[in-house]
Every structure is written in structure tokens, then in C-alpha cells.
Amino acid sequence: MEVDAIIIGAGACGLMCAVQAGFLGKSVIVLEKNNKPGAKILISGGGRCNFTNQWATTEQFISANPHFLKSSFTQWTVEDTINFFETYGIVGKEKTLGQLFPEDKNAKDVVAVFTSLCAEMGQEIRCNADVIAVEQIDGLFHVSYVTGEKTKTIKAAKVVVASGGLPIPKMGASDFALRFARKQGLNIVETAPALVPLTITGKEEDWYAQLSGNSIFCEVSNDQISFEENILFTHWGLSGPAILQISSFWRRGETININLLPHQNILDIIEEERKTNGKTLLSTLLNRFYAKKFTDALNKFLPLTKTVADLSKVEMEAIYRTIHEFKVKPAGDKGYDKAEVMRGGIDTNELSSKTLECKKIPGLYFGGECMDVTGWLGGYNFQWAWASGYVIAQQL
């Protein structure tokens, strides 16, 4: 037996697990498919890495078992994350909505914290190591992987699967964790892209395409939840933070509602304008709130060339529906290529919430994105990765 544990995946969860195990005097080998560790960390937040959210609780996560995270988030808190990174020179600065980014550093520095600590403690990270099999023989896990043209096998009493989910195939994302879990007879909650742009096709496609590049602060909602952030029109549909957020709660065939003017009532605004200047054109009024290009596009739905004084009751109702209840029925999403995370994954009921150990297979642990735990946009998924890595390390 070479080490106390083998960790599959050198992403956020795997790296944190390796470091925390090292602090406890446990030796691990981390096997990473890519040619360098932390590939997804490096591209997160445009290379700046939104490493946590200071308001993170279990409420910002989607799971068939929403209570599952409580133990992990008690063992490793947001404060623990902040303190950990500050100890190694990365101070968080809030950008918006609780999102913490390194104040004067970036994603490379975040990864360097882990690689430096692993090097100091002798925790080995083997890159270009594509795991092909995990077998349990005589109480030990035998992990086989391909590196170059060679197949190698190492063994340990414990194995941690932290190989991520399906998004961003070009970054080396793989379905290894899901395939392996199925082979062990574990239940998988149906997976789908999450935090992903939505596409518009058919007769509405050209209307959205002409607005490509326009960004508007909105409230986007469905019958489950609402988010207030920007939406971004694209040549294939809708993106931007609010759309990415609602995408995790959207299912094909469903309609979403967009309030294009949250916290204000367009009818009240028109009534006020009527009192002061009834000759104001509707287009002129709307230009106070939107870029001219967007206002012009609303000509499809609204009588932009009418003065506010001349608007009929029926037209006022149409204006209200268009501005506050703009309905969108996406055709689909942009898939795993453009998704930030995966929804669904290994059923949390298969694992101990206190240790993240597989109930059916002692010594086997799952952490991070491969599980049915999906956070909102804004650092939440990193907080889960750090927490799950820490929790598992306590058991190695």
C-alpha cells in the first residue's frame, strides 16, 4: 500500500482534500486527467476565480435531498474558506451579491496555494493520469490509470472520487464518476446542464438575434423562484447572470417570465408623464430606461409612435404585460459546452451526510460536482467543493 488514500481529480474538491489530509499527517496521491491541476478553477470568473460567496447557506443549492449539505457546511463554513485563503495571501473582495474574488490576485494564485502546500507536505499530484478502473481486492482499492502509453495501478485503503461533472468537455470534463457509480449499483439523479445560456429558435429567433449584445437589469422568474440580475441578448437567445440562474430551475417546454422594469410600475410612470407632458412619445419615455436599440425592438409589441396621452386602456394593458410579464419559452440550452455546472449526479442518499462516505462501499468517498448538489451562480459551487474536500479529508 503506497498511501493512505487515492484522490481522483485535482479540481477544487480534490485539491482541498489533499491539503487537508496533509495537515492531518495523511499521505495521498492525486490523479488528474489534465496536464495541470485546477483546470476549471483557472477559467472561473474570467480567470479571477469567485472562490466563495459570503452569504452561502444550504438555501442556494439544488438537490433532491436539500438537507444533505447541512453537516458539511457546519464542519467547513464560509468563514473557514475566507480564513484559509487569507492565511496563504489571498484576501477576498466582494464584487456583487456576496461574491468574493481575490483582491489583488487571480485564479492562478488560488491553484498555487494548493500546489505549493501539496509540494511542501509531499502530497503527490500526478497529471496526465486518466483513471480507467477502480476495483476492490482483499480490502484495498486498486486504481488503474493510463499515462502516456502505459497503464499503471496503485492501491490504497481509501479512494476519493472528485472528478467533477460533465460541463466544459474541452477542459477535460468526464463522466467517470457517474459511470463508476453506476457500475457500483449507486443511484444517479438525472443529470442536465445547469447555469447555462438558453436558446430561442423558430419565428422569435430573429427578434432576439437583432438585440445581440444588449444587457438589461431584470427580474427573471418561474413558478419556483426569481432572480434579479442582468440578462444578455445573444444571436442564439438569452444569457447573462439572471438567465444562468433560472436555467438551473428550468425544464424544456416551460415558460419563464421576465420583468423588464423591476421595482417600478410602467403604468404609474406613464400616468405621471401624462400629468406633466402628455405629448411625450411612448418611445421617448422608454428610452429613459432602455438603450434605443431595445426600445426600437419593442415596436413589435407596442405603439411606440403614440403619445402617452393617446394610449388606450387596451394599449396600456399590452404595455404592462410586455414590460412586466414578458414571456419567453426557450427551445433548449447551450449544453455542457457552455454550462458552468451539472445538475443532478450521484444520489446523496447513497452517502453519509456527515462523512460523504458511500454507505454500500466503506472507504469510498464522493465529493464536489459529481454529486446531486448544484449551487447558484456566484461562488456557491466552490464553497461546496472546499467543504466536501475538507469533510472527506477528516476521514482518510
C-alpha positions as CSV (number, residue, x, y, z in Angstrom):
1,M,0.0,0.0,0.0
2,E,1.6,3.2,-1.2
3,V,-0.5,5.9,0.5
4,D,-3.5,6.4,2.9
5,A,-5.8,7.4,0.0
6,I,-6.0,8.0,-3.7
7,I,-7.9,11.1,-4.9
8,I,-9.3,11.0,-8.4
9,G,-9.4,14.6,-9.7
10,A,-7.3,17.6,-9.0
11,G,-10.1,20.1,-9.1
12,A,-11.3,22.3,-6.2
13,C,-12.6,19.4,-4.1
14,G,-9.7,17.1,-4.8
15,L,-7.0,19.7,-4.1
16,M,-8.7,20.9,-0.8
17,C,-9.0,17.2,0.2
18,A,-5.3,16.6,-0.5
19,V,-4.2,19.6,1.5
20,Q,-6.4,19.0,4.5
21,A,-5.3,15.3,4.6
22,G,-1.8,16.5,4.6
23,F,-2.5,18.8,7.6
24,L,-3.6,15.6,9.4
25,G,-0.5,13.7,8.5
26,K,-2.2,11.5,5.9
27,S,-0.5,10.8,2.6
28,V,-2.4,10.9,-0.7
29,I,-1.8,10.6,-4.4
30,V,-4.0,12.8,-6.6
31,L,-4.6,11.5,-10.1
32,E,-5.5,14.2,-12.7
33,K,-6.6,13.6,-16.2
34,N,-5.5,17.1,-17.5
35,N,-1.9,18.2,-17.9
36,K,-2.2,20.5,-14.9
37,P,-4.3,20.7,-11.7
38,G,-7.2,23.1,-11.2
39,A,-8.2,23.4,-14.8
40,K,-11.7,24.6,-14.0
41,I,-10.5,26.9,-11.2
42,L,-8.2,28.6,-13.7
43,I,-11.0,29.6,-16.1
44,S,-13.6,30.5,-13.4
45,G,-14.7,34.1,-13.1
46,G,-12.9,35.1,-16.3
47,G,-9.6,33.9,-14.7
48,R,-10.2,35.8,-11.5
49,C,-11.9,32.9,-9.5
50,N,-15.0,33.8,-7.5
51,F,-13.8,31.4,-4.7
52,T,-16.8,31.6,-2.4
53,N,-19.9,33.6,-1.5
54,Q,-20.0,35.3,1.9
55,W,-23.8,34.7,2.1
56,A,-23.6,31.0,1.2
57,T,-26.0,28.7,3.0
58,T,-27.7,25.4,2.1
59,E,-30.6,27.5,0.7
60,Q,-28.7,28.3,-2.5
61,F,-28.3,24.7,-3.6
62,I,-30.5,22.4,-5.7
63,S,-30.6,18.8,-4.6
64,A,-33.2,16.0,-4.3
65,N,-32.2,16.0,-0.6
66,P,-31.6,19.7,0.3
67,H,-30.8,18.9,3.9
68,F,-27.8,16.8,2.9
69,L,-25.4,19.8,2.9
70,K,-26.1,20.9,6.4
71,S,-23.4,18.7,8.1
72,S,-20.7,19.7,5.6
73,F,-21.5,23.4,5.8
74,T,-21.3,23.1,9.6
75,Q,-17.9,21.4,9.5
76,W,-16.5,23.8,7.0
77,T,-18.0,27.3,6.9
78,V,-17.7,30.3,4.6
79,E,-15.5,31.8,7.4
80,D,-13.3,28.8,7.2
81,T,-12.8,29.3,3.5
82,I,-12.0,33.0,3.9
83,N,-9.6,32.4,6.7
84,F,-7.9,29.5,4.8
85,F,-7.2,31.7,1.8
86,E,-6.2,34.8,3.8
87,T,-3.6,32.6,5.6
88,Y,-2.0,32.0,2.2
89,G,-2.2,35.6,1.0
90,I,-5.5,35.6,-0.9
91,V,-7.8,38.3,0.5
92,G,-11.4,38.3,-0.8
93,K,-13.1,41.3,-2.1
94,E,-16.9,41.4,-2.7
95,K,-17.8,42.2,-6.3
96,T,-21.6,41.9,-6.1
97,L,-24.2,39.9,-4.2
98,G,-21.7,38.4,-1.8
99,Q,-19.3,37.1,-4.4
100,L,-15.7,37.1,-3.2
101,F,-12.9,37.4,-5.7
102,P,-9.1,37.6,-4.8
103,E,-8.5,41.3,-4.2
104,D,-5.2,41.6,-5.9
105,K,-4.6,38.1,-7.2
106,N,-6.3,35.7,-9.6
107,A,-7.2,32.1,-10.3
108,K,-3.6,31.0,-10.9
109,D,-2.8,32.2,-7.3
110,V,-5.7,30.1,-5.9
111,V,-4.4,27.0,-7.6
112,A,-0.8,27.8,-6.5
113,V,-1.9,27.8,-2.8
114,F,-2.8,24.1,-3.2
115,T,0.0,23.0,-5.4
116,S,2.6,24.7,-3.1
117,L,1.0,23.1,0.1
118,C,0.9,19.7,-1.6
119,A,4.6,20.0,-2.6
120,E,5.6,21.1,1.0
121,M,3.7,18.1,2.5
122,G,4.7,15.6,-0.1
123,Q,1.2,15.1,-1.4
124,E,1.8,13.9,-5.0
125,I,-0.3,15.2,-7.9
126,R,0.1,13.1,-11.0
127,C,-1.1,14.8,-14.1
128,N,-1.9,13.2,-17.5
129,A,-3.3,10.3,-15.5
130,D,-6.6,9.1,-16.9
131,V,-8.2,6.7,-14.5
132,I,-9.8,3.7,-16.2
133,A,-10.8,1.4,-13.4
134,V,-11.3,1.2,-9.6
135,E,-11.5,-2.3,-8.1
136,Q,-11.7,-3.5,-4.5
137,I,-9.5,-6.5,-3.9
138,D,-8.7,-8.0,-0.5
139,G,-9.9,-4.9,1.3
140,L,-7.8,-2.5,-0.8
141,F,-8.8,-0.3,-3.7
142,H,-6.8,-0.9,-6.9
143,V,-6.9,2.2,-9.1
144,S,-5.7,1.7,-12.7
145,Y,-4.8,4.7,-14.9
146,V,-3.3,5.4,-18.3
147,T,-0.4,7.8,-18.5
148,G,1.3,8.2,-21.9
149,E,1.1,4.7,-23.4
150,K,1.5,2.9,-20.1
151,T,-1.2,1.6,-17.8
152,K,-0.3,1.7,-14.1
153,T,-2.1,0.6,-10.9
154,I,-1.8,1.9,-7.4
155,K,-3.6,0.8,-4.3
156,A,-4.9,2.3,-1.0
157,A,-7.4,1.6,1.7
158,K,-9.5,4.6,0.7
159,V,-10.5,6.3,-2.6
160,V,-12.0,9.7,-3.1
161,V,-13.8,10.4,-6.4
162,A,-13.7,14.1,-7.0
163,S,-13.5,14.0,-10.8
164,G,-16.2,16.7,-11.4
165,G,-19.2,16.7,-13.7
166,L,-20.0,16.9,-17.4
167,P,-19.6,20.7,-18.2
168,I,-16.8,22.1,-20.4
169,P,-15.6,18.9,-22.2
170,K,-12.6,20.9,-23.6
171,M,-11.4,21.4,-20.1
172,G,-11.2,17.6,-19.6
173,A,-14.7,17.1,-18.0
174,S,-15.6,13.5,-17.9
175,D,-18.4,11.2,-16.9
176,F,-16.0,8.9,-15.0
177,A,-17.7,9.5,-11.6
178,L,-21.1,8.7,-13.0
179,R,-20.0,5.6,-14.9
180,F,-18.1,4.3,-11.9
181,A,-21.1,5.0,-9.5
182,R,-23.5,3.2,-11.8
183,K,-21.1,0.2,-12.0
184,Q,-21.2,0.0,-8.2
185,G,-25.0,0.0,-8.3
186,L,-25.4,3.5,-7.0
187,N,-28.5,5.6,-7.9
188,I,-27.9,8.6,-10.2
189,V,-30.3,11.6,-10.1
190,E,-30.9,12.6,-13.8
191,T,-28.2,15.0,-15.0
192,A,-28.5,18.1,-17.2
193,P,-26.5,21.3,-17.9
194,A,-27.0,24.0,-15.3
195,L,-26.1,27.7,-15.1
196,V,-26.3,27.6,-18.9
197,P,-27.5,30.1,-21.6
198,L,-30.9,29.4,-23.1
199,T,-31.6,29.2,-26.8
200,I,-34.5,30.7,-28.8
201,T,-35.5,29.1,-32.2
202,G,-38.3,29.5,-34.7
203,K,-40.2,32.6,-35.5
204,E,-38.8,34.5,-32.5
205,E,-35.2,33.8,-33.3
206,D,-34.5,36.9,-35.4
207,W,-36.1,39.2,-32.9
208,Y,-33.6,38.1,-30.2
209,A,-30.7,38.0,-32.6
210,Q,-31.1,41.6,-33.6
211,L,-30.6,42.6,-29.9
212,S,-27.4,40.6,-29.5
213,G,-25.1,42.4,-27.1
214,N,-27.8,44.3,-25.3
215,S,-27.8,43.8,-21.5
216,I,-30.8,44.8,-19.2
217,F,-31.3,44.5,-15.5
218,C,-34.4,42.4,-14.9
219,E,-36.3,40.1,-12.6
220,V,-36.4,36.6,-14.2
221,S,-38.8,34.1,-12.7
222,N,-40.8,30.9,-13.0
223,D,-43.3,29.3,-10.6
224,Q,-40.4,28.2,-8.3
225,I,-38.0,31.1,-7.9
226,S,-37.0,34.5,-9.1
227,F,-33.6,36.2,-9.7
228,E,-32.8,39.9,-10.1
229,E,-29.7,40.4,-12.3
230,N,-28.8,41.3,-15.8
231,I,-29.9,39.4,-18.9
232,L,-27.9,39.4,-22.1
233,F,-29.4,39.1,-25.5
234,T,-27.3,36.9,-27.9
235,H,-27.6,35.9,-31.5
236,W,-29.0,32.5,-30.4
237,G,-31.1,33.5,-27.4
238,L,-30.5,34.7,-23.8
239,S,-27.6,34.6,-21.4
240,G,-26.3,36.8,-18.5
241,P,-26.4,36.1,-14.8
242,A,-30.2,36.1,-14.3
243,I,-30.7,33.6,-17.2
244,L,-27.9,31.3,-16.0
245,Q,-29.5,31.3,-12.5
246,I,-33.0,30.5,-13.7
247,S,-31.7,27.8,-16.1
248,S,-31.0,25.5,-13.2
249,F,-34.7,25.6,-12.4
250,W,-36.0,25.5,-16.0
251,R,-37.2,22.4,-17.8
252,R,-37.7,22.0,-21.5
253,G,-41.2,23.1,-22.6
254,E,-41.6,25.6,-19.7
255,T,-42.1,29.3,-20.0
256,I,-40.1,31.9,-18.0
257,N,-41.3,35.4,-17.1
258,I,-39.1,38.5,-17.5
259,N,-39.9,41.7,-15.6
260,L,-38.0,44.3,-17.7
261,L,-38.5,47.0,-15.1
262,P,-38.4,45.6,-11.6
263,H,-39.3,47.8,-8.6
264,Q,-41.2,50.2,-10.8
265,N,-44.6,50.2,-12.4
266,I,-44.7,51.3,-16.0
267,L,-48.3,52.3,-15.8
268,D,-47.6,54.6,-12.8
269,I,-44.7,56.1,-14.8
270,I,-47.0,56.8,-17.8
271,E,-49.7,58.4,-15.6
272,E,-47.1,60.7,-14.1
273,E,-45.9,61.6,-17.6
274,R,-49.4,62.3,-18.7
275,K,-49.7,64.9,-16.0
276,T,-46.6,66.8,-16.9
277,N,-46.3,66.2,-20.7
278,G,-48.9,64.2,-22.4
279,K,-47.3,64.7,-25.8
280,T,-44.3,62.6,-24.9
281,L,-44.0,59.6,-27.2
282,L,-44.0,56.2,-25.7
283,S,-40.6,55.5,-27.4
284,T,-39.1,58.6,-25.8
285,L,-40.4,57.5,-22.4
286,L,-39.0,54.0,-22.7
287,N,-35.6,55.4,-23.9
288,R,-35.2,56.7,-20.3
289,F,-35.0,53.1,-19.2
290,Y,-33.5,51.2,-22.1
291,A,-31.0,51.5,-24.9
292,K,-32.6,52.9,-28.1
293,K,-31.9,49.6,-29.9
294,F,-34.0,47.7,-27.3
295,T,-36.8,50.3,-27.3
296,D,-37.0,50.2,-31.1
297,A,-37.3,46.4,-31.0
298,L,-40.3,46.7,-28.7
299,N,-42.1,48.2,-31.7
300,K,-43.1,44.6,-32.5
301,F,-45.3,44.6,-29.4
302,L,-46.1,48.3,-28.5
303,P,-47.4,51.5,-30.2
304,L,-44.1,53.4,-29.8
305,T,-45.1,56.3,-32.0
306,K,-48.2,57.2,-29.9
307,T,-48.1,59.9,-27.3
308,V,-48.7,58.8,-23.7
309,A,-51.9,60.9,-23.7
310,D,-53.3,58.9,-26.6
311,L,-52.7,55.4,-25.2
312,S,-55.9,53.4,-24.8
313,K,-56.8,51.1,-21.9
314,V,-56.1,48.1,-24.1
315,E,-52.7,49.5,-25.2
316,M,-51.8,50.2,-21.5
317,E,-52.5,46.6,-20.6
318,A,-50.3,45.5,-23.5
319,I,-47.5,47.8,-22.3
320,Y,-47.8,46.4,-18.8
321,R,-47.7,42.8,-20.0
322,T,-44.7,43.5,-22.3
323,I,-42.7,45.4,-19.7
324,H,-43.5,43.4,-16.5
325,E,-44.7,40.0,-17.8
326,F,-42.5,39.3,-20.9
327,K,-42.9,35.6,-21.6
328,V,-40.1,33.5,-23.0
329,K,-40.3,29.9,-24.0
330,P,-36.8,28.7,-24.7
331,A,-36.2,25.9,-27.2
332,G,-33.3,24.5,-25.2
333,D,-30.0,25.3,-23.7
334,K,-26.4,25.6,-25.0
335,G,-25.4,22.3,-23.5
336,Y,-22.4,21.2,-21.4
337,D,-20.0,23.2,-23.6
338,K,-21.4,26.4,-22.2
339,A,-22.7,25.2,-18.8
340,E,-20.9,26.3,-15.6
341,V,-22.0,23.2,-13.7
342,M,-24.0,19.9,-13.9
343,R,-27.4,19.5,-12.3
344,G,-28.1,16.1,-10.8
345,G,-25.5,13.4,-10.2
346,I,-24.8,10.7,-7.6
347,D,-27.8,10.4,-5.3
348,T,-26.9,11.9,-1.9
349,N,-28.9,9.2,-0.3
350,E,-26.1,6.8,-1.2
351,L,-23.7,8.7,1.0
352,S,-23.3,9.6,4.7
353,S,-24.0,13.3,5.1
354,K,-21.5,13.5,7.9
355,T,-18.6,11.9,6.2
356,L,-19.5,11.7,2.4
357,E,-18.6,8.0,2.5
358,C,-20.5,5.6,0.3
359,K,-22.9,3.6,2.5
360,K,-22.6,0.5,0.4
361,I,-18.8,0.6,0.0
362,P,-16.8,1.6,3.1
363,G,-13.6,3.5,2.2
364,L,-15.1,5.1,-0.9
365,Y,-16.0,8.8,-0.9
366,F,-17.5,11.2,-3.4
367,G,-17.1,15.0,-3.3
368,G,-17.8,18.1,-5.4
369,E,-19.7,18.4,-8.6
370,C,-20.3,14.7,-9.4
371,M,-22.9,14.6,-6.7
372,D,-26.5,15.8,-6.8
373,V,-25.6,19.1,-5.3
374,T,-25.8,22.2,-7.5
375,G,-25.2,25.7,-6.3
376,W,-26.4,29.0,-7.7
377,L,-24.1,31.2,-9.7
378,G,-21.7,33.3,-7.6
379,G,-19.1,31.2,-5.7
380,Y,-21.6,28.8,-4.2
381,N,-20.3,25.7,-6.0
382,F,-16.7,26.5,-4.9
383,Q,-17.9,26.7,-1.3
384,W,-19.4,23.2,-1.7
385,A,-16.2,21.9,-3.3
386,W,-14.0,23.2,-0.4
387,A,-16.4,21.9,2.2
388,S,-16.7,18.5,0.7
389,G,-13.0,18.2,0.3
390,Y,-12.4,19.1,3.9
391,V,-15.1,16.7,5.2
392,I,-13.7,13.8,3.4
393,A,-10.1,14.6,4.4
394,Q,-11.1,14.2,8.1
395,Q,-11.9,10.5,7.4
396,L,-8.8,9.5,5.5
